[in-house]
Amino acid sequence: MHTIEVVLAMLVAVVASGYLVRILPFSLPLPLVQIALGAVIAGGFKRGHTLDPEMFFLLFLPPLLFLDGWRIPKQGLFRDKGVILELALGLVVFTVIGAGFFIHWMIPVMPLAVAFALAAIISPTDPVAVSAIAARVPVPKRLMHILEGESLLNDASGLVCFSFAVAAVMTGSFSLASASLTFLWVALAGLAIGFGVTLAVSTLQRWLWRGFGEEPGAAMLVNLLIPFAAYLLAEEFNASGILAAVAAGITMSYVELTGRISGSMRVQRAAVWSTVQFAFNGVIFVLLGEQLPGIVDRAVHSMGETGHHNPWWLLVYVLAINAGLVLLRLVWVSLSLRFSLFKARWRGEQETGMPWRVVVATSVAGVRGAITLAGVLTLPLALPGGAGFPARDLVIFLAAAVILFSLAGASLALPRLLRGLELPKDDSGRREEDLARKLSSKAALAAVEKARQTLLENQPTGNVSLYNEAASRVSLLYQQNLQKNQDPDADPEKVRRLQQAYRTLRAAGLNAEREELFRLTRRGLISEELSRKLIRNLDLLETRQRD
């Protein structure tokens, strides 16, 4: 029963955090509120839960990484693949070396291999934390795509560096050739397994649907289980389960493009995944908060190992490490930008400089999160000879503190860095939307006309006018989409106001319809089954209006 109580308490904390961020008179990012609630649960009510890192990895990370891979814009991911790979691979190695030597210099009693392990586990950024920060900070769209892509791919490189640093501590030896080969296997095999699992499951599911019909409940459950299957299979082959979950999500986005799933199932699935995302994101940060009191207590008791007995030195270490991480990231981003400009000049392309505030924002936005916490908690308790793992409690505390300070620092600094920043206008999204509406409406009109002609075959005269009237009503909806783009000289502001007025009036009508249906149901004039069906149709129309 204790485990069930803990799970329920964490879910209640997640729900409470969603309201607290709106009630509080000052703006705080949701993850920080959830961490604070977790700390209150563990410290104030003595209801903390001992975190099993392997269980944590398995239960929470696969579905969230799968969803991030599924929803990340692929056009932006492939367009900026060079920059993303430089950050996901090169920056991780650069951070491990630079931060590792810096931490060892600052805390000499921490062996160099242990310092490298700490630097490795705090090097990858976290997609969950990045998304949480972006929800409250106006991050430019392209920059956000780069940060998301980096955070999805740098987990494997960071965790591989971490595992080899820990192995060096345990065995006293390190092989660069072995580490390189292992990294290639971990990354490539993980990506291949994630791709294969999603493709195989989707193919089998489509075959079952063709033969036996579509079962929405079973299909939804299969969709939820895919990331776990990819993760576990990859771990079984000593590959990266994290990259397997990401690759499974990216593959699912392409499977989705086949259009072989009904619209109602897509609506249901989106609702389920949104709930899972909110709950799991929240639980991750509540769990982090629950670990904090114990981590801080053990770190304070281990201060004697560093030669400084004053606990305030812990704050000095944390601030110095965070500043070092931002500086290393700033150096790498600046060098990467210069290299990109050099390549552009060499190819004869026009140079487009990057505002310095965007460069600094990219450096500050390196937010750490759940993967750092779960990874550092896997540190062994003792060496093979029986001695305790060097500075284990201090390493865990510093990693947890980096998560907190990176979240808080990004939340405070990014709005100030990006406020009033004028970037080149990107009208590609609007142009793509106009093109999509125009061409899809033309295709719909052609299909309506073809269906009308089919219906009119061998029909009595009385049905002809009926079918023609129905076709005219349907065609009118699509003609409106075409007429929006007919006048190239139309005032964009006027068009925007017109669309806004249309949405407002349409929403008022939909709300009135719903209220009337509820009233009729309460009075028993229509059945609940019919009411649910009609209200669902109105909800779908309202969702379409918002999009």
C-alpha positions in Angstrom: 0.0 0.0 0.0 2.9 2.4 0.7 3.9 2.5 -3.0 0.3 3.2 -4.1 0.1 6.0 -1.5 3.4 7.5 -2.8 2.2 7.4 -6.4 -1.2 9.0 -5.5 0.6 11.7 -3.5 2.9 12.5 -6.4 0.0 12.8 -8.8 -1.9 15.1 -6.3 1.3 17.2 -6.2 1.4 17.4 -10.0 -2.2 18.5 -10.1 -1.6 21.1 -7.3 1.4 22.4 -9.2 -0.7 23.1 -12.2 -2.9 25.4 -10.2 -0.2 26.9 -8.1 1.7 28.4 -11.0 -1.5 30.3 -11.8 -2.3 31.3 -8.2 1.1 32.6 -7.3 1.5 36.4 -7.6 4.9 36.0 -9.2 5.9 33.9 -12.3 7.7 30.6 -11.6 8.3 27.8 -14.1 6.2 24.7 -13.5 9.2 22.4 -12.9 10.5 24.5 -10.0 7.1 24.5 -8.3 6.9 20.7 -8.7 10.4 20.3 -7.2 9.4 22.5 -4.3 6.3 20.4 -3.7 8.4 17.2 -3.8 10.8 18.7 -1.2 7.9 19.6 1.0 6.5 16.0 0.8 9.8 14.5 1.7 11.1 17.1 4.2 7.9 18.3 5.8 5.7 15.2 5.8 8.4 12.6 5.8 6.8 10.8 2.9 9.8 10.7 0.5 10.3 7.8 -1.8 13.7 6.1 -2.4 14.3 6.4 -6.1 15.3 3.3 -8.0 17.2 4.7 -11.0 16.6 1.7 -13.3 12.9 1.8 -12.6 12.9 5.5 -13.1 14.5 5.2 -16.5 12.1 2.5 -17.5 8.8 3.9 -16.4 9.1 7.6 -17.1 11.7 8.4 -19.8 10.7 6.1 -22.7 7.2 7.5 -23.2 8.3 11.1 -22.8 11.3 10.8 -25.2 9.1 8.9 -27.6 6.6 11.7 -27.6 9.3 14.4 -28.0 10.7 12.5 -31.0 7.2 12.1 -32.4 6.2 15.8 -32.1 9.5 17.5 -32.9 9.3 19.2 -36.3 11.3 17.0 -38.6 11.9 19.7 -41.2 13.7 21.8 -38.6 15.6 18.8 -37.2 17.1 17.9 -40.6 17.6 21.5 -41.7 19.8 22.2 -38.7 21.2 18.7 -38.4 24.8 20.0 -38.6 24.4 22.4 -35.7 22.4 19.8 -33.6 25.1 17.1 -34.1 27.8 19.6 -33.1 26.0 20.3 -29.9 24.8 16.7 -29.2 28.3 15.1 -29.8 31.0 17.7 -29.9 29.8 19.9 -27.1 29.3 16.9 -24.8 32.9 15.7 -25.2 34.1 19.3 -24.9 32.1 19.7 -21.7 33.4 16.4 -20.2 37.0 17.4 -20.8 36.7 21.1 -19.8 34.4 20.7 -16.8 36.2 17.5 -15.6 39.5 19.2 -15.3 37.9 22.3 -13.8 36.1 20.3 -11.1 39.2 18.3 -10.3 41.2 21.6 -9.9 38.5 23.1 -7.7 38.0 20.0 -5.6 41.4 18.2 -5.6 40.2 15.4 -3.3 37.8 14.3 -6.0 39.8 11.9 -8.3 40.0 13.0 -12.0 38.0 10.0 -13.2 35.2 10.9 -10.7 35.3 14.5 -11.9 35.0 13.3 -15.5 32.0 11.2 -14.4 30.3 14.2 -12.8 31.1 16.4 -15.9 29.7 13.6 -18.2 26.4 13.2 -16.4 25.7 17.0 -16.2 26.7 17.5 -19.9 23.5 16.4 -21.6 20.5 18.7 -21.6 17.1 17.4 -20.9 14.2 17.5 -23.4 11.6 17.5 -20.7 13.2 20.4 -18.9 13.8 22.3 -22.1 10.1 21.9 -23.1 9.0 23.1 -19.6 11.1 26.2 -19.8 10.0 27.0 -23.4 6.3 26.8 -22.3 6.8 30.1 -20.4 9.6 31.8 -22.3 9.2 33.2 -25.8 12.1 31.2 -27.4 12.5 31.8 -31.2 11.1 28.9 -33.1 14.3 27.9 -34.9 16.3 28.1 -31.7 13.8 25.9 -29.9 14.0 23.3 -32.7 17.8 23.2 -32.2 17.6 22.9 -28.4 15.0 20.1 -28.7 17.1 18.2 -31.3 20.2 18.6 -29.2 18.5 17.4 -26.0 17.1 14.4 -27.8 20.4 13.2 -29.1 23.0 14.2 -26.5 21.7 11.8 -23.8 23.5 8.8 -25.4 26.8 10.6 -25.7 26.6 11.9 -22.2 25.6 8.5 -20.7 28.3 6.7 -22.6 31.0 9.1 -21.3 29.6 8.7 -17.8 29.7 4.9 -17.9 33.3 4.9 -19.2 34.4 7.4 -16.5 32.8 5.2 -13.8 34.4 2.1 -15.3 37.8 3.9 -15.1 37.2 4.6 -11.4 36.3 1.0 -10.7 39.1 -0.6 -12.8 41.7 2.1 -12.9 42.0 1.8 -16.7 40.5 3.5 -19.8 40.6 2.6 -23.5 39.7 5.3 -26.0 39.4 2.8 -28.9 37.0 0.6 -26.9 35.0 3.6 -25.8 34.7 4.9 -29.4 33.5 1.5 -30.7 31.1 1.1 -27.8 29.6 4.5 -28.5 29.1 3.7 -32.2 27.3 0.5 -31.2 25.2 2.1 -28.5 24.1 4.9 -30.8 23.6 3.1 -34.1 22.0 0.0 -32.7 19.7 2.1 -30.5 18.5 4.1 -33.5 18.0 1.0 -35.6 16.1 -0.9 -32.9 13.7 2.1 -32.3 13.1 2.4 -36.0 12.5 -1.4 -36.4 10.1 -1.8 -33.4 7.8 1.0 -34.6 7.8 -0.1 -38.2 7.1 -3.8 -37.2 4.4 -3.0 -34.7 2.7 -0.5 -37.1 2.8 -3.0 -40.0 1.3 -5.8 -37.9 -1.4 -3.5 -36.6 -2.4 -2.4 -40.1 -2.6 -6.1 -41.1 -4.8 -6.9 -38.2 -7.1 -3.9 -38.9 -7.5 -5.0 -42.6 -8.4 -8.5 -41.5 -10.4 -8.0 -38.4 -11.3 -4.4 -38.1 -10.1 -1.5 -36.0 -10.2 -1.7 -32.2 -9.5 1.8 -30.8 -8.8 0.7 -27.2 -6.3 -1.9 -28.2 -4.7 0.4 -30.7 -4.3 3.1 -28.1 -2.6 0.6 -25.6 -0.3 -0.6 -28.3 0.7 2.9 -29.1 1.6 3.5 -25.4 3.6 0.3 -25.2 5.8 1.0 -28.3 8.4 3.2 -26.4 8.7 0.6 -23.6 9.3 -2.2 -26.2 11.9 -0.2 -28.0 13.7 0.8 -24.8 13.8 -2.7 -23.3 14.9 -4.4 -26.6 17.7 -1.9 -27.0 18.9 -2.4 -23.4 18.8 -6.2 -24.0 21.3 -5.7 -26.8 23.5 -3.3 -24.7 22.4 -0.4 -27.0 20.9 3.0 -26.0 17.3 2.6 -24.8 17.0 6.4 -24.8 17.9 6.8 -28.4 15.7 3.8 -29.3 12.7 5.5 -27.7 13.6 8.8 -29.6 14.0 6.9 -32.9 10.7 5.1 -32.3 8.9 8.4 -31.9 10.5 9.9 -35.0 9.5 6.8 -37.0 5.9 7.0 -35.6 5.6 10.6 -37.0 6.4 9.2 -40.5 4.0 6.2 -40.0 1.3 8.8 -39.1 1.8 10.4 -42.6 0.4 7.3 -44.3 -3.0 8.6 -43.1 -4.3 5.1 -42.3 -5.6 6.0 -38.9 -9.1 7.3 -38.4 -9.6 10.9 -37.3 -11.5 9.9 -34.1 -8.6 7.7 -33.0 -6.1 10.6 -33.6 -8.3 12.8 -31.4 -8.5 10.2 -28.6 -4.8 9.4 -28.9 -3.8 13.1 -28.7 -5.8 13.5 -25.5 -4.3 10.4 -23.9 -0.7 11.4 -24.7 -1.3 14.9 -23.5 -2.4 13.5 -20.1 0.5 11.1 -20.0 3.0 13.9 -20.8 1.6 16.3 -18.1 1.5 13.6 -15.5 4.9 12.0 -16.2 6.7 15.4 -16.6 5.3 16.4 -13.2 6.2 13.2 -11.5 9.8 13.4 -12.6 10.3 16.8 -11.0 8.3 15.9 -7.9 10.6 12.9 -7.5 13.6 15.1 -7.9 12.2 17.3 -5.1 11.7 14.3 -2.9 15.3 13.3 -3.2 16.7 16.8 -2.3 16.5 16.7 1.5 18.4 13.4 1.7 20.9 14.5 -1.0 21.6 17.8 0.8 21.9 16.1 4.2 24.4 13.5 2.9 26.4 16.2 1.1 26.8 18.3 4.2 28.0 15.3 6.2 30.6 14.5 3.5 32.0 18.1 3.4 35.0 16.9 5.5 36.3 15.0 2.5 36.9 18.3 0.6 39.0 19.9 3.3 36.3 22.6 3.9 33.9 22.0 6.8 31.7 25.0 6.2 28.6 23.9 4.2 28.5 27.3 2.4 31.4 25.9 0.3 28.7 23.7 -1.4 27.1 26.8 -2.8 30.5 28.0 -4.0 31.0 24.7 -5.8 27.6 24.8 -7.4 27.8 28.4 -8.6 31.3 27.8 -10.0 30.3 24.6 -11.9 27.2 26.2 -13.4 29.2 29.2 -14.5 31.7 26.9 -16.0 29.1 25.0 -17.9 27.6 28.2 -19.3 31.0 29.5 -20.3 32.0 26.2 -22.0 28.7 26.2 -23.9 29.2 29.8 -24.9 32.7 29.1 -26.2 31.5 26.1 -28.2 28.4 27.9 -29.6 30.5 30.8 -30.7 33.1 28.6 -32.4 30.3 26.6 -34.0 28.8 29.8 -35.3 32.1 31.1 -36.7 32.6 27.7 -38.4 29.2 27.8 -40.0 29.8 31.4 -41.3 33.1 30.3 -42.7 31.5 27.4 -44.5 28.8 29.8 -45.9 31.5 32.1 -47.2 33.4 29.2 -48.8 30.3 28.1 -50.6 29.7 31.6 -51.8 26.5 32.1 -49.8 25.3 35.3 -48.2 26.4 35.6 -44.6 23.7 36.1 -41.9 25.2 37.1 -38.6 23.6 35.9 -35.3 22.7 38.5 -32.6 24.9 38.1 -29.6 21.8 37.8 -27.4 20.7 34.7 -29.2 24.2 33.2 -28.8 24.1 33.9 -25.0 20.5 32.6 -24.8 21.6 29.3 -26.5 24.3 29.0 -23.9 22.0 29.7 -20.9 19.2 27.4 -22.3 21.3 24.3 -21.6 18.9 23.0 -19.0 19.6 19.8 -17.1 16.9 17.5 -15.8 15.7 14.0 -15.2 18.4 12.1 -17.1 21.1 13.8 -15.0 19.4 12.9 -11.8 18.7 9.3 -12.7 22.1 8.7 -14.2 24.1 10.1 -11.2 22.1 7.9 -8.8 23.4 4.8 -10.5 26.9 5.5 -9.1 28.2 2.3 -7.3 28.2 2.4 -3.5 31.7 0.9 -3.2 34.8 0.0 -5.3 35.8 -3.6 -6.0 38.1 -3.6 -3.0 35.3 -2.7 -0.6 36.2 1.0 -0.1 33.4 3.5 -0.7 33.1 5.2 -4.1 35.1 8.4 -3.9 33.0 11.5 -3.1 29.8 9.8 -4.1 27.4 11.9 -2.0 29.1 15.1 -3.1 28.8 14.1 -6.8 25.1 13.4 -6.4 24.5 16.7 -4.6 26.4 18.7 -7.2 24.5 17.1 -10.1 21.1 17.7 -8.4 22.1 21.3 -7.7 23.1 21.9 -11.3 19.6 20.8 -12.3 18.0 23.3 -10.0 20.3 26.2 -10.9 20.1 25.5 -14.6 16.3 25.5 -14.4 16.2 28.7 -12.3 18.9 30.4 -14.3 17.2 29.8 -17.7 13.8 30.8 -16.3 15.2 34.2 -15.1 17.8 34.9 -17.8 16.0 33.9 -21.0 13.1 36.3 -20.8 15.5 39.2 -20.3 17.8 38.1 -23.0 15.1 37.6 -25.6 12.8 40.6 -24.6 12.5 43.0 -27.5 14.8 40.9 -29.7 14.0 41.5 -33.4 14.7 38.5 -35.5 14.2 38.3 -39.3 10.5 37.5 -39.9 9.8 34.0 -41.0 6.7 33.9 -43.1 7.3 30.3 -44.3 4.8 28.9 -41.8 2.0 31.2 -42.9 2.8 30.6 -46.6 2.8 26.8 -46.0 -0.5 27.0 -44.2 -2.1 29.1 -47.0 -0.7 26.6 -49.6 -2.0 23.6 -47.6 -5.5 25.1 -47.2 -5.7 26.1 -50.9 -4.5 22.7 -52.3 -6.5 20.6 -49.9 -9.6 22.6 -50.6 -9.2 22.1 -54.3 -8.7 18.4 -53.8 -11.8 18.3 -51.6 -13.9 20.2 -54.2 -12.8 17.7 -56.9 -13.7 14.8 -54.6 -17.1 16.2 -53.7 -17.9 16.7 -57.4 -16.8 13.1 -58.2 -18.9 11.8 -55.3 -21.9 13.8 -56.4 -21.8 12.4 -59.9 -21.5 8.9 -58.5 -24.6 9.4 -56.3 -26.6 10.8 -59.2 -26.1 7.7 -61.3 -29.5 5.9 -61.9 -31.2 8.1 -59.4 -34.8 9.3 -59.7 -35.5 12.9 -60.6 -36.5 13.7 -57.0 -33.1 12.8 -55.6 -31.1 14.9 -58.1 -32.0 18.2 -56.6 -31.4 16.8 -53.1 -27.9 15.6 -53.9 -27.1 18.8 -55.7 -28.1 20.9 -52.7 -26.0 18.7 -50.4 -23.0 19.0 -52.7 -23.4 22.8 -52.8 -23.5 23.1 -49.0 -20.3 21.0 -48.7 -18.5 22.8 -51.5 -19.3 26.2 -49.9 -17.1 25.4 -46.9 -14.1 24.7 -49.2 -14.8 27.7 -51.4 -14.3 29.9 -48.4 -10.8 28.6 -47.9 -10.0 29.3 -51.5 -11.4 32.8 -51.4 -9.3 33.8 -48.4 -6.2 33.8 -50.7 -7.7 35.2 -53.9 -6.9 38.9 -53.2 -3.1 39.4 -53.1 -3.6 43.1 -52.1 -5.8 42.3 -49.1 -4.7 44.0 -45.9 -3.2 41.2 -43.6 -4.4 43.0 -40.5 -7.9 43.2 -41.8 -7.9 39.5 -42.8 -6.6 38.7 -39.3 -9.4 40.7 -37.6 -12.0 39.1 -39.9 -10.8 35.6 -39.0 -10.7 36.5 -35.3 -14.3 37.8 -35.4 -15.3 34.7 -37.3 -13.8 32.5 -34.6 -15.4 34.5 -31.8 -18.8 34.3 -33.3 -18.4 30.6 -34.2 -17.3 29.8 -30.7 -20.3 31.7 -29.3 -22.6 29.5 -31.5 -20.9 26.3 -30.5 -21.1 27.1 -26.8 -24.8 27.9 -27.2 -25.4 24.6 -29.0 -23.6 22.7 -26.2 -25.5 24.5 -23.4 -28.8 23.7 -25.1 -27.9 20.0 -25.5 -26.9 19.8 -21.9 -30.3 21.4 -20.9 -32.2 19.0 -23.1 -30.4 16.1 -21.6 -31.0 17.3 -18.0 -34.7 17.5 -18.7 -34.8 14.1 -20.3 -35.8 15.2 -23.7 -32.9 13.5 -25.4 -30.9 10.5 -24.4 -27.4 10.7 -22.8 -26.0 8.6 -25.7 -27.3 11.0 -28.3 -26.1 14.0 -26.2 -22.6 12.7 -25.9 -22.4 12.0 -29.7 -23.6 15.5 -30.6 -21.4 17.3 -28.0 -18.4 15.3 -29.2 -19.0 16.6 -32.7 -19.2 20.2 -31.4 -16.0 19.6 -29.4 -14.2 18.5 -32.6 -15.5 21.5 -34.5 -14.3 23.8 -31.6 -10.8 22.2 -31.7 -10.6 22.7 -35.4 -11.5 26.4 -35.0 -8.7 26.9 -32.4 -6.2 25.3 -34.8 
